[in-house]
Amino acid sequence: MTKREKEVLESWNRQARERYVDALESGDAALVEEWRSKFVVLTNLSRALENANSEVGA
């Protein structure tokens, strides 16, 4: 993963986390679940890409 790709992924993850926190504060259960699931997917994707890069020595 290039530095730019990592920055973009981190930005998406940060935005999803912020929207999740906003949803929690709003009390909207459907919105909370939507952003929680997006945050989890992005977090898992980040970890998988980091693991794959470390395995290939990138």
Contacts in CASP RR format, 6 or more apart in sequence:
PFRMAT RR
TARGET T0000
AUTHOR 0000-0000-0000
METHOD contacts of the structure
MODEL  1
MTKREKEVLESWNRQARERYVDALESGDAALVEEWRSKFVVLTNLSRALE
NANSEVGA
1 9 0 8 1.000
1 49 0 8 1.000
1 50 0 8 1.000
1 53 0 8 1.000
1 58 0 8 1.000
9 42 0 8 1.000
9 45 0 8 1.000
9 46 0 8 1.000
9 49 0 8 1.000
10 46 0 8 1.000
12 42 0 8 1.000
13 39 0 8 1.000
13 42 0 8 1.000
13 43 0 8 1.000
13 46 0 8 1.000
16 35 0 8 1.000
16 38 0 8 1.000
16 39 0 8 1.000
16 42 0 8 1.000
17 39 0 8 1.000
19 35 0 8 1.000
19 38 0 8 1.000
20 32 0 8 1.000
20 35 0 8 1.000
20 36 0 8 1.000
20 38 0 8 1.000
20 39 0 8 1.000
22 35 0 8 1.000
23 31 0 8 1.000
23 32 0 8 1.000
23 34 0 8 1.000
23 35 0 8 1.000
23 36 0 8 1.000
24 32 0 8 1.000
END
